[in-house]
Amino acid sequence: MAGGMTRRDGPTLAERVGVTAPRRGDDARHCWVVDAPGHPGRWPGLLLEWRREDDGWLGRVAYAIPDLDRAGARMIERWLPAHCLTAEKAPPG
């Protein structure tokens, strides 16, 4: 039957029309978290996504801070206002 649901060994529909699936993580960027509420200081982070709200842009970011109760670090993931996030700059030298 023409146009039926037969099994083929050829390319997929996506391959035939030239569409590729988006890769995960393409939008993640390194950043600095600066003076986040409750976490003063400058912390290296990973910006995962942006969203816009009535009062401005927020970035969902993951970053690590020292864990004062134990040796090691604590991982934080949260939405922060854009003014707490800056682009990562390579150290001089």
Buried (B, 14 or more C-beta within 10 A) or exposed (E): EEEEEEEEEEEEEEEEEEEEEEEEEEEBBEBBBBEBEEBEEEBEBBBBEEEEEEEEEBBBBBBBBEEEEEEEEEEBEBEBBEEBBEEEEEEEE
